[in-house]
Amino acid sequence: MISIVMQISGKRYLDYSSFIKSTFGSRVQKISINIGFSCPNRDGSKGFGGCTYCNNNTFNPDYCGSTKSIKQQLEEGISRFSKKYKTQQYLAYFQAYTNTYADLESLKSMYEEALCVPKVIGLVIGTRPDCISEEIIDYLSFLSKDYFISLEFGVESTINRTLENVNRCHTFEDTKAAYNLCKNKGFHLGAHLILGLPGETKEELLNHAIEISKLPITTLKLHHLQIVKQSIMVNQYKRNPENFNLFTSENYIDFIAEFIEILRPDIIIERFVSEAPLELLIAPKWHFKNFEIVAKIDKKILEKNTWQGKYYKQ
């Protein structure tokens, strides 16, 4: 049975915009920040080169530069978005690379600089499951008493061989351990998953929904694998394209309709799709805007008379 929340939102899944509206009662916009963090699989701590699919320029806005202060990046972002929505509030989104990969005092200084900017009401922090500690968790729990705090882990895959192949330098067991450390601490937990990484079968991709549903997450971000310039994977793709089974837009829409059926029904789906800038994108090129793909997903779900969690099993 479709939940009351879904009926109110008009969607057959829990969508992020409805969650934001019900939480804050008004518009809230994320402002991305790049403060020059690295990752342990880039700097030699665990490996070199970073994740094979990664080029952070695919999602950094032009106001988002690590040479600018946190305050300046936020103020420029707010100036841009406030032209259309004068009264909305903002979340500081620590997005690029691994945003807990520093000592606690440095993190405190950065996070608190962001929270001091007018109209910023909370933090969204993207990180890796192997870059969290109990002292950072305790600090975020403290902040959550007065601010909206969301900690997002890059899960990317629930399959260890995939994580090894894309040079994540952590395991899915590390992921589960990180979530267990963070649960019931007062802040929101998110997950990010890439669908279609090399070597994963459709059955394994659908099983991601089952494994993700076991984690104590509030929100989930999904997107299909994209091959982008200046990534390690672009050379792998050019040498051995047969190793990649990239989604067409039609196949992805069909797949998502199946995926959400077995997803835990109380997980808020923050994103179904993300498109890299065309000047960086090698493949696949769908020639649709993100909102157009979401509209097609909505239509497919309705046509199938299905909904999030229809076949979920605890």
Stockholm file with secondary structure:
# STOCKHOLM 1.0

chainA/1-314         MISIVMQISGKRYLDYSSFIKSTFGSRVQKISINIGFSCPNRDGSKGFGGCTYCNNNTFNPDYCGSTKSIKQQLEEGISRFSKKYKTQQYLAYFQAYTNTYADLESLKSMYEEALCVPKVIGLVIGTRPDCISEEIIDYLSFLSKDYFISLEFGVESTINRTLENVNRCHTFEDTKAAYNLCKNKGFHLGAHLILGLPGETKEELLNHAIEISKLPITTLKLHHLQIVKQSIMVNQYKRNPENFNLFTSENYIDFIAEFIEILRPDIIIERFVSEAPLELLIAPKWHFKNFEIVAKIDKKILEKNTWQGKYYKQ
#=GR chainA/1-314 SS CCCHHHHHHTSSSCBHHHHHHHHHSSCEEEEEECCCCCCTTTBSSSCBSCCTTCCGGGTCCTTCCTTSCHHHHHHHHHHHHTTTCTTCEEEEEECSSCTTCSCHHHHHHHHHHHHTSTTEEEEEEEECTTSCCHHHHHHHHHHTTTSEEEEEEEEECSCHHHHHHTTCCSCHHHHHHHHHHHTTSSSEEEEEEEETCTTCCHHHHHHHHHHHHTSCCSEEEEEECCEETTSHHHHHHHHCGGGCCCCCHHHHHHHHHHHHHTSCTTCEEEESCCCCCTTTEEECCCCCCHHHHHHHHHHHHHHTTCCTTTTCCC
#=GC SS_cons         CCCHHHHHHTSSSCBHHHHHHHHHSSCEEEEEECCCCCCTTTBSSSCBSCCTTCCGGGTCCTTCCTTSCHHHHHHHHHHHHTTTCTTCEEEEEECSSCTTCSCHHHHHHHHHHHHTSTTEEEEEEEECTTSCCHHHHHHHHHHTTTSEEEEEEEEECSCHHHHHHTTCCSCHHHHHHHHHHHTTSSSEEEEEEEETCTTCCHHHHHHHHHHHHTSCCSEEEEEECCEETTSHHHHHHHHCGGGCCCCCHHHHHHHHHHHHHTSCTTCEEEESCCCCCTTTEEECCCCCCHHHHHHHHHHHHHHTTCCTTTTCCC
//
